[in-house]
Amino acid sequence: MRQRNRGRVALVAVAAMCAAVALPGQAYAAAEPAAYTFAPGAKKVSGAEVSTEASALTPGSVHKSSIKRGEKLYYRLDLDEKTNAYVSAVAVPKGGGQVAYGDGITVSIRDSADRQCSSEDARFGSAEFPRPIAAYAYRIKEKDGSTCQEAGAYNVLIERESKATSASDEWDLELRYESEPQLKSGGSMPTQAPKNWPSASPTPPTAAWQNRPGGAGYSDATSLDTGEWHDRIAPGQTRFYRVPVDWGQQLFATADLGNNNASTEYIGSALALSLDNPAHGHVDSATPLSYSGKPASVSLDPLPPVAYENRYDFTSSVSAMRFAGWYYLSVTLSPKVAKSYGDKAIPLILRINVEGTAGRTPYVGDAGIFSVTQNDRDMARSGKSAPEAAKSNTMRMVGVAGIGVGAVLVLGLGVWTLLARRRAVTAPKAPIGSNGPVAGGPADGGQPPHGGPPQAW
């Protein structure tokens, strides 16, 4: 019986430990790196060619879809009369496929009468090689607005344009639908974009550099803050990074490509550097970097400090700096580099400056992705991606669970030991002159000696 109880305690401990280890988030460690990492748990949804058949997108969620060359696909939004809604689309061409200048997607949100609320496109431009590109559209509730202000059903329309010479493969789509939090003070905010802001590039970071390998998608982008960060990038590869930028802060980013002595062949538009905001709306792209085997550098143009009222500026790069939160950098090296320089990865350096003092949020309550928390700053300092942070939190929970299980084991063994000692003290003593309990006596629950009739011990 005692052995059975011991076994039960051990089984409970093992089960508790297994349950703790099986907590969500552990799958990341076993996953193999892919050409593009889609958000875990993305819901599959099919776009409709007829608007009345469109599937609804869920607020605060990520969806996965696909689009063929020349297609125009509809998705449905159900909006109330006061919420600002943002829908982004990341187009992911198949690796090795051909794209041309002007290929890309257009994302728009439209009301039931097909009146356009907003629209944005994402194009490959002069960097004519496949890579993830992003664009977003939004419905904004405006005090004196006349279009897209009512509650009801809206359509998200995604259109793909590809030249006849481009690959005809389907492009995968990663769709995000986010709602902007409500403003404080009943929405009394400036309605004009700032006219003057610092545009001089800051002094490059002087702290010792560190290695920070980039991620393979927005969902596993490596966290960075002010500093010099080293990585390596192979031809055809896209690396993703993210930087927390709070209200009133400015982001400056430079990408340096190291030398490669295998050749001196000139390759135009060899490296693409792009920036997207927390809603995955495109902010800006640097002029593609040319490469001839020597060290080369490219920077994003200076951008304004993050401010809610930036949205009223007519320049798209200024307007997109409208939220606090994680800003995403993507760097892609042209697959053409492999022909002259081989397919080995080339050293890459990112120099990041986040300037300015963090200001207060204009939103009520928890702003979600449109905020910078202390945990975000900690991740940026440590270099953790979102999955790594989730894994770290899980392991912390496992540790706490392990301590709890250990305490239960110790307590259980202590109780068992105490009960065993009490039984030993209260057990009947052996007859005088004997070497121990009589065989078959009460010590082992057997029959009385000499084969006599059973007795009550």
C-alpha positions as CSV (number, residue, x, y, z in Angstrom):
1,M,0.0,0.0,0.0
2,R,2.9,2.3,0.9
3,Q,4.6,1.6,-2.4
4,R,1.4,2.2,-4.3
5,N,1.0,5.6,-2.6
6,R,4.6,6.4,-3.5
7,G,3.8,5.6,-7.1
8,R,0.8,7.8,-7.1
9,V,2.8,10.7,-5.8
10,A,5.4,10.2,-8.5
11,L,2.9,9.9,-11.2
12,V,1.2,13.1,-10.1
13,A,4.6,14.8,-10.2
14,V,5.5,13.5,-13.7
15,A,2.0,14.5,-15.0
16,A,2.3,18.0,-13.6
17,M,5.8,18.4,-15.1
18,C,4.6,17.1,-18.5
19,A,1.6,19.4,-18.5
20,A,3.9,22.3,-17.7
21,V,6.3,21.5,-20.5
22,A,3.4,21.1,-22.9
23,L,2.3,24.7,-22.4
24,P,1.7,26.8,-25.6
25,G,4.7,28.3,-27.3
26,Q,7.0,25.3,-27.2
27,A,6.5,24.5,-30.9
28,Y,8.7,27.4,-32.0
29,A,11.9,25.7,-30.9
30,A,11.3,22.7,-33.1
31,A,10.2,24.5,-36.2
32,E,12.5,24.6,-39.2
33,P,13.2,28.1,-40.7
34,A,11.2,28.8,-43.8
35,A,11.4,31.3,-46.6
36,Y,8.8,33.3,-44.8
37,T,7.4,32.7,-41.4
38,F,3.6,33.2,-41.2
39,A,2.1,34.2,-37.9
40,P,1.3,31.1,-35.8
41,G,-2.3,30.3,-35.7
42,A,-3.2,32.3,-38.8
43,K,-6.7,31.4,-39.9
44,K,-7.1,30.3,-43.5
45,V,-9.6,32.3,-45.5
46,S,-10.4,32.4,-49.2
47,G,-11.0,35.7,-51.0
48,A,-14.1,35.9,-53.1
49,E,-14.3,37.3,-56.7
50,V,-17.9,38.4,-55.9
51,S,-18.2,40.9,-53.1
52,T,-21.5,39.4,-51.8
53,E,-19.7,36.1,-51.2
54,A,-16.8,37.6,-49.2
55,S,-15.7,35.9,-46.0
56,A,-15.5,38.1,-42.9
57,L,-12.2,39.0,-41.3
58,T,-12.0,38.8,-37.5
59,P,-10.8,41.9,-35.5
60,G,-7.4,41.5,-33.8
61,S,-6.6,38.4,-35.8
62,V,-4.3,37.2,-38.6
63,H,-5.5,35.4,-41.7
64,K,-3.7,33.5,-44.4
65,S,-5.0,33.5,-48.0
66,S,-3.6,33.6,-51.6
67,I,-4.0,35.5,-54.8
68,K,-3.4,34.6,-58.5
69,R,-2.1,36.9,-61.2
70,G,-4.7,39.5,-62.2
71,E,-7.1,38.5,-59.5
72,K,-9.3,40.9,-57.5
73,L,-10.4,39.4,-54.2
74,Y,-12.9,40.6,-51.6
75,Y,-13.0,40.1,-47.9
76,R,-15.7,41.4,-45.5
77,L,-15.5,43.8,-42.6
78,D,-18.3,44.4,-40.1
79,L,-17.7,47.9,-38.6
80,D,-19.4,50.0,-36.0
81,E,-19.9,53.7,-36.3
82,K,-16.9,54.8,-34.2
83,T,-13.9,52.5,-34.7
84,N,-10.9,53.2,-36.9
85,A,-10.1,49.9,-38.7
86,Y,-6.9,48.9,-40.4
87,V,-6.4,45.9,-42.7
88,S,-2.9,45.0,-44.0
89,A,-1.8,42.5,-46.6
90,V,1.7,41.0,-46.8
91,A,2.2,39.5,-50.3
92,V,4.7,36.7,-50.4
93,P,5.7,35.5,-53.9
94,K,7.1,32.0,-54.3
95,G,10.9,31.8,-53.9
96,G,12.7,31.8,-57.2
97,G,9.8,33.3,-59.1
98,Q,10.3,36.3,-61.5
99,V,8.8,39.7,-60.7
100,A,9.0,42.9,-62.7
101,Y,9.0,46.6,-62.1
102,G,5.4,47.6,-61.2
103,D,4.3,44.2,-60.0
104,G,2.5,44.3,-56.7
105,I,-0.7,44.6,-54.9
106,T,-3.3,47.3,-54.1
107,V,-5.3,47.1,-50.9
108,S,-8.5,49.2,-50.4
109,I,-11.4,49.4,-48.1
110,R,-14.8,50.2,-49.6
111,D,-18.3,50.8,-48.4
112,S,-21.4,48.9,-49.6
113,A,-21.8,51.4,-52.5
114,D,-18.1,50.7,-53.5
115,R,-17.0,54.2,-52.4
116,Q,-13.3,54.0,-51.5
117,C,-12.4,54.7,-47.8
118,S,-8.6,54.5,-48.5
119,S,-6.1,52.7,-50.6
120,E,-2.4,51.8,-50.7
121,D,-0.3,49.8,-53.0
122,A,3.0,47.9,-52.6
123,R,5.3,47.5,-55.6
124,F,8.6,45.9,-56.2
125,G,10.0,48.9,-58.1
126,S,13.6,48.8,-59.4
127,A,14.5,46.0,-57.0
128,E,13.0,43.4,-59.3
129,F,13.3,40.3,-57.2
130,P,10.7,38.4,-55.1
131,R,10.4,39.3,-51.4
132,P,7.5,40.0,-49.0
133,I,5.9,43.4,-49.6
134,A,3.2,45.0,-47.4
135,A,0.4,47.6,-47.7
136,Y,-2.6,48.6,-45.7
137,A,-5.9,50.4,-46.0
138,Y,-8.1,51.9,-43.3
139,R,-11.5,53.3,-42.5
140,I,-11.2,56.4,-40.3
141,K,-14.0,57.9,-38.3
142,E,-13.9,61.7,-38.9
143,K,-15.9,64.4,-37.3
144,D,-16.9,66.1,-40.6
145,G,-16.4,63.0,-42.8
146,S,-19.0,62.2,-45.5
147,T,-17.8,58.8,-46.7
148,C,-17.3,55.5,-44.9
149,Q,-18.7,56.9,-41.6
150,E,-21.7,54.6,-41.1
151,A,-21.9,51.3,-39.3
152,G,-22.3,48.2,-41.5
153,A,-20.6,45.9,-43.9
154,Y,-17.5,47.0,-45.7
155,N,-15.3,45.3,-48.3
156,V,-11.5,44.8,-48.3
157,L,-10.4,44.6,-52.0
158,I,-7.0,43.2,-52.8
159,E,-5.8,43.4,-56.4
160,R,-2.7,41.8,-57.8
161,E,-0.9,43.2,-60.8
162,S,1.9,41.1,-62.6
163,K,3.5,41.6,-66.0
164,A,3.1,38.9,-68.6
165,T,6.8,38.2,-68.2
166,S,6.5,37.6,-64.4
167,A,5.9,34.2,-62.8
168,S,2.3,33.2,-62.7
169,D,2.5,31.4,-59.4
170,E,0.1,32.2,-56.7
171,W,1.2,34.6,-54.0
172,D,0.5,33.9,-50.4
173,L,-1.2,36.6,-48.4
174,E,-0.9,37.3,-44.7
175,L,-3.9,39.5,-43.7
176,R,-4.2,41.5,-40.4
177,Y,-7.2,43.3,-39.1
178,E,-6.6,45.8,-36.2
179,S,-8.8,48.3,-34.5
180,E,-7.3,51.6,-33.2
181,P,-8.1,52.4,-29.6
182,Q,-10.4,55.3,-28.7
183,L,-9.0,58.7,-27.9
184,K,-8.9,60.4,-24.6
185,S,-11.0,63.6,-24.0
186,G,-13.6,62.6,-26.5
187,G,-11.1,62.7,-29.4
188,S,-9.9,66.4,-29.0
189,M,-6.6,66.1,-30.9
190,P,-4.8,68.4,-33.3
191,T,-6.1,68.0,-36.9
192,Q,-2.9,69.2,-38.6
193,A,0.4,67.5,-39.0
194,P,3.4,69.1,-37.4
195,K,5.2,71.4,-39.8
196,N,8.7,71.3,-38.3
197,W,10.6,68.4,-36.9
198,P,14.3,67.4,-36.5
199,S,15.6,66.0,-39.8
200,A,19.3,65.8,-39.2
201,S,20.7,62.3,-38.9
202,P,22.0,61.6,-35.4
203,T,25.6,60.5,-34.5
204,P,25.9,56.7,-35.2
205,P,25.7,54.6,-32.0
206,T,29.0,54.1,-30.3
207,A,28.3,51.1,-28.0
208,A,30.0,47.8,-28.8
209,W,28.3,45.9,-31.6
210,Q,26.4,42.7,-31.0
211,N,25.2,39.8,-33.2
212,R,21.4,39.8,-33.8
213,P,20.3,37.3,-36.5
214,G,17.1,38.5,-38.1
215,G,13.8,36.6,-38.3
216,A,12.0,35.2,-41.3
217,G,8.7,37.2,-41.0
218,Y,6.9,39.9,-39.1
219,S,5.8,37.4,-36.5
220,D,9.4,36.3,-35.5
221,A,11.2,39.6,-36.3
222,T,14.3,40.1,-34.1
223,S,13.9,42.9,-31.6
224,L,16.5,45.8,-31.7
225,D,17.0,49.1,-30.0
226,T,19.6,51.9,-30.4
227,G,22.9,50.2,-31.3
228,E,25.0,48.5,-34.0
229,W,23.7,45.0,-34.8
230,H,25.6,42.4,-36.9
231,D,24.0,39.7,-39.0
232,R,24.6,37.8,-42.3
233,I,22.3,37.7,-45.3
234,A,22.3,35.2,-48.2
235,P,21.2,36.0,-51.8
236,G,17.4,35.8,-52.1
237,Q,17.0,36.0,-48.3
238,T,14.8,38.5,-46.4
239,R,15.7,39.3,-42.8
240,F,13.1,40.9,-40.4
241,Y,13.8,43.1,-37.4
242,R,11.5,45.3,-35.2
243,V,12.2,48.4,-33.1
244,P,9.9,49.9,-30.4
245,V,9.3,53.5,-31.1
246,D,7.2,55.4,-28.6
247,W,5.2,58.6,-28.9
248,G,7.5,61.6,-29.7
249,Q,10.4,59.4,-30.7
250,Q,12.2,59.2,-34.1
251,L,13.6,56.2,-35.8
252,F,16.8,56.3,-37.9
253,A,18.1,53.1,-39.7
254,T,21.1,52.4,-41.8
255,A,22.1,49.0,-43.5
256,D,25.7,48.3,-44.4
257,L,26.7,45.4,-46.6
258,G,30.2,44.0,-46.1
259,N,32.7,43.3,-48.8
260,N,33.0,40.1,-50.8
261,N,36.3,39.4,-52.6
262,A,34.9,36.8,-54.9
263,S,34.2,39.4,-57.7
264,T,34.0,43.0,-58.5
265,E,30.9,42.6,-60.7
266,Y,28.5,45.6,-60.4
267,I,24.9,44.6,-59.4
268,G,22.3,47.4,-59.4
269,S,19.5,47.3,-56.8
270,A,21.2,44.5,-54.9
271,L,19.8,45.3,-51.4
272,A,16.3,46.5,-50.5
273,L,15.6,48.2,-47.1
274,S,12.0,48.8,-46.1
275,L,10.1,50.0,-43.0
276,D,6.5,49.2,-41.9
277,N,4.5,50.6,-39.0
278,P,2.8,48.6,-36.2
279,A,-0.3,48.0,-38.3
280,H,2.0,46.7,-41.0
281,G,1.4,49.7,-43.2
282,H,4.3,50.7,-45.4
283,V,6.2,53.7,-44.2
284,D,9.2,54.1,-46.5
285,S,11.8,52.3,-48.6
286,A,15.4,53.3,-49.1
287,T,16.8,53.7,-52.6
288,P,18.0,50.1,-53.4
289,L,21.7,49.6,-52.7
290,S,24.0,48.7,-55.6
291,Y,26.9,46.3,-54.9
292,S,30.3,45.6,-56.5
293,G,32.0,43.5,-53.8
294,K,33.1,46.5,-51.7
295,P,31.5,47.8,-48.4
296,A,28.3,49.7,-49.2
297,S,25.7,51.5,-47.1
298,V,22.1,52.8,-47.4
299,S,19.8,54.7,-45.0
300,L,16.2,55.4,-44.7
301,D,15.3,59.1,-45.2
302,P,14.7,61.0,-41.9
303,L,11.2,60.4,-40.6
304,P,9.2,62.6,-38.1
305,P,8.7,61.8,-34.5
306,V,5.7,59.5,-33.9
307,A,2.6,61.6,-33.4
308,Y,-1.2,60.9,-33.8
309,E,-1.6,64.0,-35.9
310,N,1.0,62.8,-38.5
311,R,-2.0,61.1,-40.2
312,Y,-3.1,64.5,-41.6
313,D,0.0,64.9,-43.6
314,F,-0.3,64.3,-47.4
315,T,3.1,62.6,-47.6
316,S,2.6,58.8,-47.1
317,S,5.9,58.3,-45.2
318,V,4.9,61.0,-42.7
319,S,1.3,59.9,-42.4
320,A,2.3,56.3,-41.6
321,M,4.2,57.5,-38.5
322,R,0.9,57.8,-36.7
323,F,1.3,55.1,-34.0
324,A,3.6,54.1,-31.2
325,G,4.6,50.5,-31.2
326,W,6.9,48.0,-33.0
327,Y,8.2,49.3,-36.3
328,Y,9.4,46.6,-38.7
329,L,12.5,46.7,-40.8
330,S,13.0,44.2,-43.6
331,V,16.3,43.7,-45.6
332,T,16.4,41.6,-48.8
333,L,19.5,40.7,-50.8
334,S,18.9,40.1,-54.5
335,P,19.3,36.5,-55.7
336,K,21.3,37.9,-58.6
337,V,24.2,38.4,-56.1
338,A,24.7,34.6,-56.1
339,K,25.7,34.5,-59.7
340,S,28.8,36.6,-59.2
341,Y,29.5,36.3,-55.5
342,G,28.3,32.8,-54.6
343,D,25.4,31.8,-52.4
344,K,27.2,32.2,-49.1
345,A,25.8,34.8,-46.7
346,I,27.4,38.3,-46.7
347,P,28.0,40.3,-43.5
348,L,25.2,42.8,-42.8
349,I,25.2,45.6,-40.2
350,L,22.2,47.5,-39.0
351,R,22.7,50.8,-37.2
352,I,19.7,51.9,-35.3
353,N,19.0,55.2,-33.5
354,V,15.8,55.9,-31.5
355,E,15.9,59.5,-30.6
356,G,13.7,61.6,-28.2
357,T,11.9,61.2,-24.9
358,A,8.8,58.9,-24.8
359,G,5.6,60.9,-24.5
360,R,2.1,60.0,-23.2
361,T,-0.4,57.9,-25.2
362,P,-3.4,59.7,-26.6
363,Y,-5.6,56.5,-26.2
364,V,-7.9,55.4,-23.4
365,G,-6.9,52.1,-21.6
366,D,-4.7,49.4,-23.0
367,A,-3.6,50.4,-26.5
368,G,-2.4,46.9,-27.5
369,I,0.0,46.9,-30.5
370,F,-0.2,50.7,-30.6
371,S,1.9,51.2,-27.5
372,V,5.4,50.5,-26.2
373,T,5.6,48.7,-22.8
374,Q,8.4,48.1,-20.5
375,N,8.4,44.5,-21.6
376,D,8.8,45.7,-25.2
377,R,11.9,47.7,-24.2
378,D,13.3,44.7,-22.3
379,M,12.8,42.5,-25.4
380,A,14.6,45.2,-27.6
381,R,17.6,45.2,-25.2
382,S,17.8,41.4,-25.1
383,G,17.1,40.9,-28.8
384,K,14.2,38.5,-28.3
385,S,11.6,38.0,-30.9
386,A,7.9,37.5,-29.9
387,P,8.2,33.7,-30.1
388,E,11.4,33.7,-28.0
389,A,9.7,35.9,-25.4
390,A,6.7,33.6,-25.3
391,K,9.1,30.6,-24.9
392,S,11.0,32.4,-22.1
393,N,7.7,33.1,-20.3
394,T,6.7,29.5,-20.8
395,M,9.9,28.2,-19.3
396,R,9.5,30.6,-16.4
397,M,6.1,29.0,-15.9
398,V,7.6,25.6,-16.1
399,G,10.1,26.6,-13.5
400,V,7.4,27.8,-11.2
401,A,5.4,24.7,-11.8
402,G,8.5,22.6,-11.1
403,I,9.0,24.3,-7.8
404,G,5.4,23.8,-6.9
405,V,5.6,20.1,-7.9
406,G,8.8,19.7,-5.8
407,A,7.1,21.3,-2.8
408,V,4.2,18.8,-3.2
409,L,6.6,15.9,-3.4
410,V,8.6,17.0,-0.3
411,L,5.3,17.5,1.6
412,G,4.0,14.1,0.5
413,L,7.1,12.3,1.4
414,G,7.2,14.1,4.7
415,V,3.6,13.0,5.5
416,W,4.4,9.4,4.4
417,T,7.5,9.3,6.7
418,L,5.6,10.7,9.7
419,L,2.8,8.1,9.2
420,A,5.3,5.3,8.9
421,R,7.0,6.3,12.2
422,R,3.7,6.5,14.0
423,R,2.8,3.0,12.8
424,A,6.1,1.7,14.0
425,V,5.5,3.2,17.5
426,T,2.0,1.8,17.8
427,A,2.7,-1.6,16.4
428,P,2.4,-4.7,18.9
429,K,5.8,-5.8,20.3
430,A,7.1,-9.3,19.7
431,P,6.7,-12.0,22.5
432,I,9.5,-12.0,25.1
433,G,12.3,-14.3,24.2
434,S,11.4,-14.4,20.5
435,N,13.6,-13.1,17.7
436,G,10.7,-11.1,16.2
437,P,7.1,-11.4,15.3
438,V,5.6,-14.9,15.1
439,A,5.4,-16.1,11.5
440,G,2.0,-15.4,10.1
441,G,1.2,-13.0,13.0
442,P,-0.1,-9.5,12.9
443,A,3.2,-8.1,11.4
444,D,2.4,-9.7,8.1
445,G,-1.3,-10.4,8.3
446,G,-0.8,-14.2,7.9
447,Q,-2.3,-17.2,9.8
448,P,-1.4,-18.3,13.4
449,P,1.3,-20.9,13.9
450,H,0.9,-24.7,14.0
451,G,-2.0,-24.5,11.5
452,G,-4.5,-23.7,14.3
453,P,-7.7,-21.9,13.7
454,P,-7.7,-18.2,12.7
455,Q,-7.5,-15.8,15.6
456,A,-8.3,-12.1,15.9
457,W,-5.0,-10.3,16.3
